[in-house]
Amino acid sequence: MAGHSKWAGIKHKKAIVDSRRGKLFTKLGRAITVAAKEGGGEVDGNPALALAVQKAKDASMPKDNIQRAIDRGTGAGADAESYEAVAYEGYGPGGVALLIEALTENRNRTGADVRHTLTKHGGSLGEPGSVAYLFAQCGLIVVDADAHSEEDLMVAIDAGAEEIELDEDVFEVITAPADLSAVRSALDAAGIAYQSAELIQRPATRVAIEEDDAATLLRLIDALEENDDVGDIHSNFDIDPEVLDRIAG
């Protein structure tokens, strides 16, 4: 989405510096646990686990925490837990689509919590399939455009990246989901630093929203992220960068 990288960057900085680091680690740990549960505890043979572990390392999650999360997923830990991945579809202020991914051991509780949060902040929960068709999964690597040129990023294309887009002051390197790891490794080998590398749900269409709706929408996203069960939130909003700066500032 337009503005995705800037908003992702704001969220990343907040997650690292504020008091919610413990909450972030909880969510990262759950993602690792589910990946290990579904595909086994060996990183080399489980791409989903490798991505979850790398994301945890990027957030400076301690190695012991990562290993405990893997153990929970494989049943090796004494406190093995049973989480499942669920997705909720809905709408936010301004009619934007929301695809909310969660990891939970109580689907009914999490669904009720998500519905309540959406309603409280001017949104609504939709039926399964109501907005999912608007998104397609892809890999996204964000690179500082002030530090690197598009020519520098040709190594990503050689490694399988599908396209490179300039969005404000960053390059967005888009990959197929299965190619994200290889493209990231190619950038690492070339000494190219990046702000983030993750799987996202990329919107096929975008909805421009006004400042009042934008402020309410971002409050809604913050409220959803406060829920321990909620992981990634995807949307098709398009917010003017100046508006986003005023809201974030």
Secondary structure, 3 states (H helix, E strand, C coil): CCCHHHHHHHHHHHHHHCCCHHHHHHHHHHHHHHHHHHHCCCHHHCHHHHHHHHHHHHCCCCHHHHHHHHHHHHCCCCCCCCCEEEEEEEECHHHCEEEEEEEECCHHHHHHHHHHHHHHCCCEECCCCCCHHHEEEEEEEEEECCCCCCCCCHHHHHCCCCEEEEECCEEEEEECHHHHHHHHHHHHHCCCCCCEEEEEEEECCCEECCHHHHHHHHHHHHHHHCCCCEEEEEECEECCHHHHHHHHC
